[in-house]
Amino acid sequence: MSRNILPEPPEELKPISEELCARIRDNLDNDGLMPFSTFMEMALYEPGLGYYSAGLHKLGPSGDFTTAPELGSLFAACLAGQVSQTADELGEYDILEIGAGTGRLAADLLQSLPAKQLPSRYLILERSADLREVQRQQIAATTGLVERVEWLDEPPGQDWRGVLLANEVLDALAVERFRQGEKGVEQLCVQAGDTRLGWATRPAPDALEQAVGHIVSDTGRDFQTGYRSEINLHLAPWLQSVTAAMQRGLALFIDYGYPRKEYYLPERSDGTLMCHYRHQAHDDVFFWPGLQDITAWVDFTALAEAADSCGLEVEGYTSQALFLLGCGLDGLLMNHADNSADGGLALNAQARQLTLPGMMGEKFQVMGLGRGLEIPPRGFSLQDLRHRL
């Protein structure tokens, strides 16, 4: 999508982006360049200025994009089926949600779980003070269980057991961009232009070059000159940080992505980087930085490799549609149809958005990582795609 057909942001928000861009220019390396990963981190999380740090309205019809929990309560009701199974195995347990958005998933999940299976604590790891307050209000208004909720500045330091939830979290972790040049792998960087930021390249540092070499070796395909894509060099340490204290439990990662051999297909020669602004998807990462979301699809093979390095077992991998069905979606729809005034029409509309291939059903994938579990998670009982990793 061309930048010139995107709506201009309100005048009162433009100074946020302008200040962020000034700060980015002040932090360029000595050669006048900045790794894209650093730019993405600042554009999303720079205190007071980044997209997730500046108090902007992001989710729902008046925001920039809609997540599965924002569609209604069905997504959380299905997840409750998986949480309940894990709770039966663990006994007393906690839930840790990373990046809880508006708090809708937490609120609906707490309402969907039977009283005897409620977590001892619902922990929310949230970087945004603005979103914390939105979450607090949502949970308090919906459940009356806000006293069970604790907000964390960093992953738990004390041992815990339970369920970790990360819905559309991995796509917002900062990634490196690379290009296959004529003389080797290049690092795609950001530079300051006359009026706006722009792209530049430099030889890839060793860590990036080695990571790209691993992809080539694993897929058995060389990249053609000019091929561009993304790679997360810090996925393993990030995963270690959020799961290190989980003694026993199940970590669920739900996001849009592919196994590695599909992620780096020859025809996907410009990668998966995408921006979201006013419900329009486009690829101009320099359109008012700080006022739009920037994401990259997830390499689920890389997540499985990171899990192995962190001592976690890949318990299952499947599409969102098959995961929700494995968690009892059909039964929820039948029960609601029998007990609702509209015969379940509203819930069926949610189900279509969550499961149809042209919507969220196939684009979104689910991976479960476990530690110390004995019972296979029910969400992966209908389809297990681990062989594609």
KOLKEDREN-325369 format. One record per residue: residue in three letters; x, y, z of N, C-alpha, C in turn. Coordinates in pm, whole numbers, padded with zeros to 5 digits, always signed. Each point is the difference from the previous one (the first is absolute). Layout:
ALAXYZXYZXYZ
...
***
This chain:
MET+00084-00119+00000-00084+00119+00000+00087+00124+00000
SER-00030+00094-00083+00078+00123-00010-00022+00088+00121
ARG+00107+00065+00046-00008+00087+00118-00097+00113-00022
ASN-00012+00053-00123-00077+00122-00018-00151-00022+00007
ILE-00047-00125+00012-00143-00020+00017-00035-00037+00144
LEU+00098-00006+00088-00027-00022+00142-00048+00130+00062
PRO-00097-00008+00092-00049+00123+00063+00107+00065+00087
GLU+00005+00130-00003+00095+00073+00084-00044-00010+00146
PRO+00095-00011+00091-00037-00002+00142-00047+00137+00046
PRO-00073+00008+00110-00041+00129+00055+00121+00088+00030
GLU-00016+00129-00016+00111+00092+00019+00061-00010+00139
GLU-00084-00028+00101+00053-00004+00137+00089-00121+00025
LEU-00006-00103-00089+00085-00117+00019+00131+00008-00077
LYS+00005+00086-00100+00121+00008-00081+00126+00036+00080
PRO-00010+00088+00101+00122+00030+00077+00059-00122+00070
ILE-00082-00100+00036+00052-00122+00061+00095-00069-00097
SER-00046-00016-00124+00083-00064-00101+00124+00083-00032
GLU-00016+00129-00007+00113+00087-00033+00107-00007+00109
GLU-00043-00004+00126+00097-00011+00109+00068-00136-00002
LEU-00076-00105-00029+00059-00133-00009+00103-00005-00112
CYS-00032+00056-00116+00095+00000-00111+00126+00077+00034
ALA-00016+00111+00075+00118+00076+00043+00087-00085+00091
ARG-00064-00076+00088+00076-00085+00091+00070-00112-00077
ILE-00067-00053-00101+00062-00104-00084+00123+00058-00070
ARG-00014+00121-00056+00116+00063-00067+00115+00020+00097
ASP-00031+00033+00125+00104+00022+00101+00072-00129+00038
ASN-00063-00115-00030+00057-00128+00041+00055-00081-00116
LEU+00018+00062-00115+00062-00070-00113+00145-00035+00032
ASP+00048-00110-00055+00139-00040+00020+00094+00101-00065
ASN+00129-00018+00022+00099+00093-00053-00004+00011-00152
ASP-00046-00107-00066-00008+00004-00146-00133+00058-00050
GLY-00079+00055+00093-00127+00061-00037-00114-00099-00020
LEU+00020-00124+00041-00101-00104-00019-00043-00058+00134
MET-00117-00064+00000-00053-00068+00118-00057-00134-00045
PRO+00034-00111+00068-00062-00127-00036-00152+00011+00006
PHE-00068-00066-00093-00145+00008+00000-00058-00049+00132
SER+00063-00099+00062-00052-00052+00127-00004+00109+00107
THR+00101+00087+00002+00003+00110+00096-00111+00100-00031
PHE-00016+00031-00129-00108+00090-00041-00137-00056+00040
MET-00023-00130-00026-00129-00060+00031-00026+00003+00150
GLU+00103-00028+00079-00014+00004+00146-00038+00141+00045
MET+00065+00102-00054-00032+00137+00039-00138+00041-00051
ALA-00034-00036-00122-00129+00038-00058-00116-00058+00080
LEU+00021-00117+00059-00108-00065+00074+00004+00028+00150
TYR+00121+00012+00058+00009-00003+00146+00077+00115+00064
GLU+00050+00096-00078+00071+00112+00061-00090+00068+00104
PRO+00047+00014+00125-00086+00055+00106-00063+00134-00038
GLY-00132+00004+00010-00075+00122-00026-00021+00034-00145
LEU+00069-00070-00091-00006+00035-00141-00035-00117-00091
GLY+00037-00121+00038-00024-00117-00083-00148-00035-00010
TYR-00032-00077-00099-00141-00033-00029-00070-00062+00120
TYR+00069-00088+00072-00061-00066+00115+00027+00074+00130
SER+00065+00116-00006+00038+00072+00121-00058+00139+00010
ALA-00067+00047-00105-00042+00140-00003-00147+00021+00030
GLY-00070-00105+00044-00140+00017+00039-00097+00011-00115
LEU+00037-00050-00118-00089+00007-00116-00104-00111+00006
HIS-00117+00026-00058-00104-00103-00009+00034-00091-00117
LYS+00018-00130+00029+00057-00089-00100-00095-00107-00051
LEU-00086-00052+00089-00078-00118-00032-00146+00034-00025
GLY-00066-00087-00078-00143+00015-00023-00032+00090-00118
PRO-00129+00026-00023-00044+00076-00117+00061+00139-00012
SER+00025+00066+00113+00056+00136-00005+00151+00002+00006
GLY+00064-00118+00003+00145-00007+00006+00060-00035-00134
ASP+00107-00078+00004+00073-00034-00122-00017-00145-00043
PHE-00038-00086+00091-00017-00142-00034-00089-00064+00105
THR-00049-00121-00029-00085-00075+00092+00062-00137+00025
THR+00010-00038+00126+00052-00132+00036-00116-00094+00031
ALA+00030-00129+00008-00104-00100+00023-00083+00027+00126
PRO+00060+00036+00113-00082+00025+00119-00098+00116-00017
GLU+00033+00096-00088-00087+00116-00019-00125-00034-00079
LEU-00004-00115-00065-00118-00039-00076-00115-00039+00090
GLY+00029-00044+00121-00102-00046+00093+00059-00101+00095
SER-00086-00070+00073+00045-00087+00108+00033-00143-00044
LEU-00027-00035-00127+00017-00138-00043+00145-00046+00005
PHE+00091+00084-00041+00143-00034+00001+00044-00039+00141
ALA-00036+00083+00098+00038-00029+00139-00068-00125+00051
ALA-00126-00022-00039-00072-00119+00045+00068-00127-00049
CYS+00052+00004-00123+00075-00116-00051+00131-00018+00075
LEU+00073+00108+00022+00125-00010+00074-00024-00055+00141
ALA-00116+00033+00056-00034-00050+00134-00002-00152+00002
GLY-00040-00062-00112+00001-00145-00006+00140-00057+00015
GLN+00099+00067-00065+00139-00045+00012+00055+00031+00139
VAL-00031+00119+00051+00048+00037+00134-00055-00096+00105
SER-00128-00037-00014-00063-00091+00096+00071-00135+00002
GLN+00035-00051-00118+00070-00129-00006+00135+00009+00071
THR+00073+00108-00025+00131+00018+00063-00016+00019+00150
ALA-00104+00072+00041-00025+00020+00144-00028-00132+00069
ASP-00074-00090-00066-00028-00132+00058+00129-00075+00027
GLU+00098+00014-00089+00127-00071+00018+00088+00064+00106
LEU-00003+00133+00007+00093+00070+00088-00054+00023+00140
GLY-00132+00005+00016-00057+00040+00128+00003+00152+00012
GLU+00047+00051+00111+00009+00146+00016+00095+00057-00105
TYR-00043+00108-00067+00079+00050-00113-00022+00150-00017
ASP+00086+00061-00082-00012+00140-00039-00013+00009-00152
ILE-00050+00114-00045+00003+00035-00142+00091+00121-00015
LEU+00088-00004-00097+00084+00115-00035-00033+00039-00143
GLU-00056+00119-00019-00027+00050-00134+00101+00108-00035
ILE+00058-00011-00117+00099+00097-00045-00068+00096-00098
GLY+00005+00129+00029-00061+00098-00089-00149-00019-00011
ALA-00076+00043+00100-00142-00035+00010-00093+00095-00075
GLY+00052+00090-00080-00086+00086-00081-00096+00080+00084
THR-00129-00008-00031-00102+00073+00076-00042-00073+00126
GLY+00050-00122+00022-00042-00079+00114-00121-00086-00029
ARG-00047+00002-00126-00122-00074-00034+00022-00152+00016
LEU+00114-00051-00043+00025-00144+00013+00004-00039+00147
ALA+00069+00076+00083+00007-00031+00143-00138+00000+00062
ALA-00079+00102-00030-00134+00010+00058-00088-00116-00044
ASP-00001-00029-00129-00086-00107-00051+00047-00137+00048
LEU+00131-00019+00010+00052-00128+00045-00036-00024+00146
LEU+00014+00101+00084-00037-00013+00141-00149-00030+00015
GLN-00081+00055-00090-00144-00029+00005-00033-00138-00053
SER+00079-00050-00093-00030-00128-00064+00043-00120+00084
LEU+00099+00016+00087+00050-00112+00080-00096-00031+00114
PRO-00022-00128+00029-00080-00036+00118+00063+00056+00126
ALA-00081+00032+00099+00050+00062+00123+00110-00084+00065
LYS-00013-00133-00006+00098-00087+00065+00131-00009-00078
GLN+00000+00053-00123+00122-00004-00082+00058+00137-00028
LEU-00043+00099+00074+00058+00133-00016+00146-00002+00046
PRO+00085+00075-00067+00141+00004+00042+00015+00071+00133
SER+00104-00039+00073+00030+00071+00124+00035+00145-00029
ARG+00075+00020-00109+00037+00135-00044-00011+00007-00151
TYR-00045+00114-00047+00005+00030-00143+00105+00110-00016
LEU+00116-00038-00050+00113+00092-00013+00000+00059-00141
ILE+00020+00130-00010+00006+00066-00130+00133+00073-00012
LEU+00079-00043-00097+00127+00067-00030-00027+00105-00106
GLU+00000+00127+00039-00041+00108-00090+00096+00117+00012
ARG+00055+00044-00112+00096+00110-00001-00068+00136+00001
SER-00123+00008-00045-00068+00128-00017-00083+00036+00122
ALA+00032+00112+00065-00079+00046+00114-00142+00035-00042
ASP-00015+00054-00120-00132+00034-00051-00086-00125-00015
LEU+00056-00105-00059-00077-00123-00018-00029-00068+00133
ARG+00089+00011+00095-00027-00058+00132-00130+00056+00058
GLU-00018+00130-00011-00121+00061+00056-00124-00044-00077
VAL+00012-00010-00133-00111-00051-00080-00035-00142+00041
GLN+00101-00083+00019-00022-00138+00042-00066-00007+00137
ARG+00048+00081+00092-00056+00000+00135-00149+00033-00003
GLN-00036+00102-00077-00139+00040-00008-00086-00108-00065
GLN+00051-00062-00106-00074-00105-00070-00026-00119+00093
ILE+00103-00045+00068-00013-00118+00086-00090+00029+00119
ALA+00015+00118+00059-00082+00036+00115-00147+00010-00037
ALA-00028+00059-00116-00139+00020-00042-00066-00130-00041
THR+00079-00094-00051-00057-00122-00058-00010-00115+00098
THR+00099-00015+00088+00010-00124+00077-00018+00014+00151
GLY+00037+00115+00054+00004+00009+00146+00114-00079+00061
LEU+00094-00043-00084+00112-00083+00047+00133+00072-00013
VAL-00004+00132-00005+00123+00075-00024+00101-00021+00112
GLU-00046-00042+00118+00094-00023+00111+00092-00118-00026
ARG-00037-00087-00095+00087-00112-00036+00109+00039-00100
VAL-00011+00120-00056+00088+00041-00108+00118+00080+00055
GLU+00118-00033-00049+00122+00074+00035+00070+00043-00129
TRP+00044+00125-00002+00073+00050-00116+00150-00002+00029
LEU+00075-00048-00096+00144-00018+00016+00077+00091-00095
ASP+00114+00048+00048+00092+00078-00084+00097-00090-00074
GLU+00021-00120+00052+00093-00097-00059-00052-00140+00030
PRO+00050-00100-00073-00048-00137+00023+00018-00042+00146
PRO-00085-00094+00047+00009-00043+00140+00140-00048+00035
GLY+00047+00043+00116+00130-00044+00048-00009-00123+00088
GLN-00118-00021+00061-00024-00115+00086-00060-00114-00081
ASP+00031-00123+00040-00054-00116-00069-00153+00003+00001
TRP-00060-00040-00110-00144-00008-00009-00036-00114-00094
ARG-00125-00039+00000-00048-00101-00093-00137+00042-00051
GLY-00027-00036-00124-00128+00040-00055+00002+00012-00150
VAL-00070+00099-00052-00018+00020-00143+00049+00139-00038
LEU+00086+00004-00101+00047+00128-00057-00076+00023-00130
LEU-00055+00118-00018-00075+00035-00120+00069+00117-00071
ALA+00025-00017-00129+00060+00107-00080-00075+00005-00133
ASN-00104+00082-00005-00080+00016-00121+00046+00124-00076
GLU+00050-00018-00120+00053+00110-00081+00104+00081+00077
VAL+00098-00071+00051+00114+00061+00070+00127-00013-00081
LEU+00025-00121-00052+00126-00025-00071+00016+00088-00123
ASP-00112+00032-00066+00008+00082-00122+00048+00141+00028
ALA-00009+00044+00126+00040+00136+00035+00138+00006+00064
LEU+00073-00112+00001+00139+00003+00046+00089+00052-00113
ALA+00095+00083+00035+00085+00064-00101+00081-00103-00078
VAL+00002+00013-00130+00072-00092-00088+00107+00074-00079
GLU+00098-00077-00043+00098+00052-00096-00056-00018-00141
ARG+00033+00093-00087-00030-00015-00143+00132-00027-00071
PHE-00001-00095-00094+00120-00028-00076-00031-00004-00149
ARG+00106+00015-00077-00010-00006-00146+00115-00085-00051
GLN-00028-00083-00097+00107-00076-00064+00061+00087-00108
GLY+00122+00047+00023+00068+00083-00098+00086-00083-00093
GLU+00059+00065-00097+00085-00071-00096+00125-00056+00067
LYS+00046+00068+00107+00124-00043+00065-00024-00065+00136
GLY-00124-00024+00035-00029-00062+00128-00123+00057+00065
VAL-00022-00037+00125-00118+00045+00073+00019+00144+00046
GLU-00103+00081-00018+00002+00140+00043-00104+00022+00109
GLN+00031+00092+00089-00093+00040+00104-00078+00121-00049
LEU-00132-00010+00000-00083+00114-00036-00010+00092+00121
CYS+00030+00127-00023+00008+00099+00107-00088+00120-00031
VAL-00007+00089+00097-00077+00124-00013+00100+00116-00005
GLN-00028+00095-00088+00082+00120-00009-00090+00123-00001
ALA+00057+00114+00029-00075+00126+00001+00006+00063-00137
GLY-00116+00023-00062-00006+00071-00128-00026+00147+00022
ASP-00023+00072-00108-00025+00144+00010-00130+00030+00075
THR-00103-00081-00026-00130+00028+00061-00054-00114+00085
ARG+00048-00121-00022-00049-00114+00076+00108-00107+00006
LEU-00021-00097+00084+00093-00112+00011-00011-00088-00124
GLY+00106-00078-00028-00001-00085-00117+00090-00121+00019
TRP+00001-00086-00102+00077-00124+00005+00145+00022-00044
ALA+00089-00083+00054+00140-00006-00043+00051-00140+00032
THR+00115-00036-00054+00058-00132+00028+00146+00014+00040
ARG+00048-00101+00071+00141-00014+00031+00028-00150+00016
PRO+00127-00042-00008+00030-00142+00016-00056-00053+00132
ALA-00057-00119-00005-00062-00057+00120+00104-00030+00107
PRO-00028+00031+00126+00089-00042+00108+00001-00153+00009
ASP+00098-00053+00071+00020-00145+00002-00124-00076+00045
ALA-00066+00049+00106-00115-00073+00055-00111-00012-00103
LEU-00026+00107-00073-00105-00003-00102+00041-00089-00116
GLU+00124+00010-00043+00047-00083-00111-00009-00148+00035
GLN+00037-00035+00122-00007-00139+00042-00144-00049+00009
ALA-00091+00086+00048-00141-00038+00011-00061-00023-00138
VAL+00035+00085-00095-00050-00019-00136+00059-00129-00059
GLY+00126-00026+00028+00062-00123-00046-00070-00124+00055
HIS-00047+00009+00125-00074-00112+00060-00132-00023-00074
ILE-00067+00107-00039-00125-00012-00074+00025-00069-00134
VAL+00104+00044-00070+00034-00060-00130+00029-00149+00016
SER+00078-00034+00103+00034-00139+00023-00123-00083+00035
ASP-00089+00058+00081-00117-00075+00047-00103-00020-00110
THR-00019+00102-00085-00100-00010-00106+00054-00067-00125
GLY+00134-00002-00015+00060-00057-00120-00016+00088-00123
ARG-00028+00131+00023-00017+00093-00112+00087+00123+00020
ASP+00075+00037-00103+00074+00126+00003-00094+00115-00032
PHE+00028+00116+00059-00077+00120-00032+00057+00064-00126
GLN-00088+00040-00090+00042+00071-00120+00038+00143+00034
THR+00087+00059-00079+00041+00139+00021-00124+00090+00001
GLY-00007+00084+00103-00113+00091+00014-00108-00050+00095
TYR+00007-00126+00040-00099-00058+00092+00009+00071+00135
ARG-00116+00040+00054-00004+00068+00130-00097-00071+00093
SER+00035-00003+00126-00091-00060+00097+00042+00041+00141
GLU-00059-00068+00099+00023+00035+00140+00049-00123+00077
ILE+00062+00028+00114+00042-00105+00091+00010+00058+00140
ASN-00048-00075+00099+00007+00045+00139+00121-00064+00065
LEU+00102+00080+00026+00124-00051+00058-00009-00019+00150
HIS-00106+00052+00061-00008-00001+00146-00118-00083+00052
LEU-00054-00087-00086-00116-00078+00041+00033-00094+00115
ALA+00112-00071-00007+00035-00096+00106+00020+00068+00136
PRO+00078+00108+00008+00013+00065+00131-00131+00059+00051
TRP-00084+00051-00092-00130+00051+00042-00084-00113+00058
LEU-00006-00114-00071-00078-00114+00049+00053-00049+00134
GLN+00130-00004+00014+00060-00040+00126-00044+00093+00112
SER-00005+00130-00028-00034+00096+00105-00143-00016+00049
VAL-00093-00037-00089-00141-00008+00041-00040-00138+00051
THR+00085-00102-00024-00036-00135+00044+00096-00058+00103
ALA+00105+00070+00033+00104-00057+00087-00056-00044+00135
ALA-00093+00078+00055-00053-00031+00134-00121-00093-00004
MET-00045-00040-00120-00115-00090-00010+00047-00142+00028
GLN-00026-00049+00122+00043-00135+00038-00072-00106-00081
ARG-00131+00011-00005-00083-00090-00077-00109+00083-00067
GLY-00036-00039-00121-00110+00072-00062+00002-00005-00150
LEU-00090+00077-00058-00019+00006-00144+00005+00145-00045
ALA+00084+00028-00098+00008+00135-00059-00063-00006-00139
LEU-00100+00082-00024-00071+00004-00128+00035+00128-00075
PHE+00047-00017-00122+00035+00113-00086-00092-00002-00122
ILE-00076+00105-00016-00099+00010-00108+00036+00122-00083
ASP+00028-00024-00128+00044+00111-00084-00009-00038-00146
TYR+00014+00098-00088+00006-00031-00142+00145-00032-00036
GLY+00017-00107-00077+00134-00043-00035+00000-00128-00081
TYR+00121-00053-00019+00021-00119-00082+00112-00084+00060
PRO+00006-00127-00037+00125-00075+00021+00109+00061-00090
ARG+00124-00024+00034+00112+00070-00067+00001-00020-00152
LYS-00025-00122-00046+00008-00027-00143-00107+00074-00078
GLU-00109+00038+00066-00103+00081-00065+00027+00149+00019
TYR+00059+00035+00113+00031+00140+00029+00097+00057-00104
TYR+00101-00079-00033+00105+00048-00091-00012-00060-00140
LEU-00122-00010-00049-00021-00045-00137+00061+00100-00098
PRO+00049-00046-00115+00058+00093-00099-00097+00112-00041
GLU-00127-00032-00011-00097+00102-00045-00032+00103+00109
ARG+00036-00030+00124-00021+00098+00107+00128+00083+00012
SER+00033+00069-00108+00133+00061-00014+00012+00137+00066
ASP-00110+00050+00059+00010+00127+00074-00038-00020+00145
GLY+00001-00124+00046-00025-00028+00140-00146+00013+00038
THR-00023+00021+00130-00136+00003+00054-00029+00127+00078
LEU+00092+00094+00000-00016+00122+00078-00128+00072-00039
MET-00078+00043+00099-00128+00063-00029-00031+00106+00107
CYS-00068+00105-00044-00045+00106+00091-00152+00002+00002
HIS-00056+00044+00113-00145+00009+00014-00035+00139+00049
TYR-00087+00067-00077-00039+00137+00033-00145+00020-00044
ARG-00086+00031+00097-00143+00021-00027-00060-00117-00079
HIS+00034-00120+00040-00050-00124-00063+00042-00014-00145
GLN+00108+00065-00037+00059-00018-00132+00140-00060+00017
ALA+00026-00106-00073+00132-00064+00003+00084+00056-00114
HIS+00124+00036+00029+00089+00053-00104+00143-00029+00041
ASP+00097+00035-00087+00139-00038+00026+00094+00118+00018
ASP-00051+00119+00025+00084+00117+00018+00031+00020+00149
VAL+00113-00055+00045+00032+00006+00142+00037+00141+00046
PHE+00023+00091-00096+00040+00136+00036-00117+00098-00006
PHE-00122-00051-00012-00119+00084+00004-00030+00035+00145
TRP+00029+00123+00040-00025+00051+00135+00037-00104+00107
PRO+00132-00029+00014+00043-00097+00102-00055+00036+00138
GLY-00041-00103+00071-00059+00019+00132-00151+00008-00002
LEU-00058+00028-00117-00146+00012-00011-00064-00119-00069
GLN+00080-00100-00037-00053-00118-00065+00070-00125+00056
ASP-00068-00113-00014+00058-00127+00043+00095-00052-00108
ILE+00105-00067+00042+00094-00067-00091+00013-00144+00045
THR-00020-00095-00090+00006-00140+00036+00077-00079-00105
ALA+00045-00118+00041+00058-00097-00093-00057-00136+00035
TRP-00032-00080-00100-00055-00132+00024+00103-00085+00074
VAL-00048-00106+00063+00082-00080+00090+00053-00124-00072
ASP+00129-00025+00014+00061-00124-00045-00017-00101+00114
PHE-00100-00088-00012-00029-00093+00109+00108-00107+00016
THR+00076-00025-00105+00114-00091+00016+00103+00062+00094
ALA+00020+00130-00013+00092+00070+00090-00050-00006+00143
LEU-00133+00010+00020-00055-00011+00135+00025-00139+00057
ALA-00016-00103-00082+00027-00136+00046+00148-00018+00036
GLU+00090+00058-00080+00143-00007+00031+00031+00073+00131
ALA-00064+00115+00018+00021+00075+00124-00050-00080+00120
ALA-00114-00068-00018-00054-00083+00108+00099-00108+00041
ASP+00061-00062-00098+00098-00106+00029+00116+00054+00082
SER+00045+00119-00033+00113+00059+00073-00040+00043+00141
CYS-00132+00014+00024-00049+00042+00132-00050-00117+00084
GLY+00015-00123-00050-00045-00116+00075-00150-00018+00000
LEU-00066+00045-00107-00145-00016-00015-00029-00101-00109
GLU-00110-00071+00014-00043-00097-00100-00107+00063-00089
VAL+00009-00022-00130-00106+00044-00091-00114-00101+00014
GLU-00107+00041+00067-00113-00090+00027-00094-00011-00119
GLY+00003+00098-00089-00087-00005-00116+00011+00127-00082
TYR-00041-00012-00125+00002+00113-00094-00111-00023-00101
THR-00089+00098-00015-00113-00016-00090-00055+00136-00037
SER-00103+00001-00083-00067+00124-00037-00091+00045+00113
GLN-00032+00129+00003-00092+00050+00102-00135-00070-00010
ALA-00048-00022-00122-00131-00064-00017-00003-00137+00067
LEU+00100-00084-00028+00000-00135+00056+00028+00001+00149
PHE+00076+00097+00046+00025+00011+00144-00130+00032+00074
LEU-00075+00098-00050-00125+00038+00067-00101-00114-00004
LEU-00004-00072-00112-00090-00116-00008+00044-00108+00100
GLY+00130-00019+00013+00050-00097+00097-00031+00038+00143
CYS-00017+00129+00023-00032+00050+00134-00150-00001+00029
GLY-00082-00043-00097-00143-00012+00027-00087+00104-00065
LEU+00045+00060-00109-00079+00104-00066-00139-00049-00040
ASP-00009-00118-00059-00130-00051-00045-00100-00009+00114
GLY+00044-00052+00113-00089-00014+00114-00047+00134+00053
LEU+00090+00099+00001-00038+00134+00044-00108+00060-00090
LEU+00017-00020-00130-00099+00053-00094-00136-00068+00017
MET+00000-00131+00016-00125-00072+00017-00070+00041+00128
ASN+00076+00012+00108-00059+00039+00128-00059+00140-00006
HIS+00073+00091-00066-00047+00138-00008-00124+00010-00089
ALA-00004-00078-00106-00116+00002-00090-00126-00043+00073
ASP+00015-00093+00094-00116-00048+00075-00045+00096+00109
ASN+00088+00093+00037-00031+00084+00117+00006+00150-00029
SER+00000+00039-00127+00006+00142-00032-00120+00043-00083
ALA-00036+00126+00014-00118+00052-00069+00017-00001-00151
ASP+00124+00018-00047+00021+00008-00144+00038-00135-00061
GLY-00011-00107+00079+00033-00132-00051+00148-00019-00028
GLY+00083+00086+00057+00144-00013-00017+00057+00071-00120
LEU-00080+00088-00064+00048+00066-00122+00124+00086+00026
ALA-00003+00076+00110+00113+00088+00029+00127-00081+00026
LEU-00015-00109+00076+00116-00082+00030+00051-00071-00125
ASN-00092-00039-00088+00042-00062-00126+00079+00096-00087
ALA-00037+00128+00006+00075+00101-00076+00143+00011+00052
GLN+00015-00005+00133+00135+00000+00057+00077-00124-00045
ALA-00067-00114+00004+00066-00126-00037+00051+00005-00143
ARG-00077+00059-00089+00044+00008-00139+00127+00084-00011
GLN+00005+00113+00067+00120+00084-00007+00122-00069+00061
LEU-00023-00079+00103+00110-00066+00069+00052-00122-00073
THR-00084-00063-00084+00036-00131-00055+00006-00009-00151
LEU-00066+00089-00073+00001-00015-00145+00140+00027-00056
PRO+00043-00076-00101+00135+00015-00055+00028+00141-00053
GLY-00101+00066-00056+00021+00134-00054+00004+00108+00105
MET-00029-00035+00124+00002+00097+00110+00116-00034+00094
MET-00030-00045+00122+00108-00028+00096+00035-00147+00010
GLY-00084-00087-00054+00011-00142+00028+00131-00064-00038
GLU+00054+00033-00119+00125-00060-00046+00118+00095+00012
LYS-00026+00129-00014+00108+00098+00011+00064-00004+00139
PHE-00083-00019+00101+00051-00007+00137+00032-00144+00035
GLN+00116-00018+00064+00048-00130+00041+00014-00001+00152
VAL-00003-00120+00058+00013-00015+00145+00110-00102+00028
MET+00092+00037+00087+00103-00093+00046-00007-00009+00151
GLY+00002-00123+00051+00003-00022+00143+00135-00052+00043
LEU+00060+00066+00099+00129-00040+00056-00022-00040+00145
GLY+00045-00119+00036-00027-00049+00134+00125-00031+00080
ARG-00019-00004+00130+00106-00044+00091-00065-00083+00110
GLY+00040-00127+00008-00048-00087+00107-00143-00046-00015
LEU-00056+00005-00120-00137-00044-00021-00004-00147-00041
GLU-00107-00068+00041-00016-00141-00036-00117-00022-00096
ILE-00100+00087+00005-00120-00016-00083+00013+00087-00125
PRO-00013-00055-00120+00008+00081-00123-00110+00107-00001
PRO+00033+00124-00032-00100+00107-00003-00111-00030-00101
ARG-00124+00018+00042-00115-00037-00083-00010+00084-00127
GLY+00053+00123+00005-00010+00088-00116+00068-00053-00125
PHE+00094-00094+00018+00074-00054-00113-00045-00142-00036
SER-00115-00041+00054-00045-00138-00018-00054-00027-00140
LEU-00048+00102-00071-00060-00022-00132+00103+00007-00112
GLN+00106+00076+00020+00103+00015-00104+00130+00040+00065
ASP+00108-00064-00038+00132+00033+00052+00094+00018-00118
LEU+00048+00123-00017+00082+00033-00116+00150+00007+00035
ARG+00040-00065+00107+00142+00009+00038+00092-00056-00107
HIS-00050-00089-00082+00084-00057-00107+00038+00104-00104
ARG-00075+00112-00006+00032+00105-00097+00108+00095+00049
LEU+00036-00012+00126+00099+00091+00056+00141-00037-00046
***
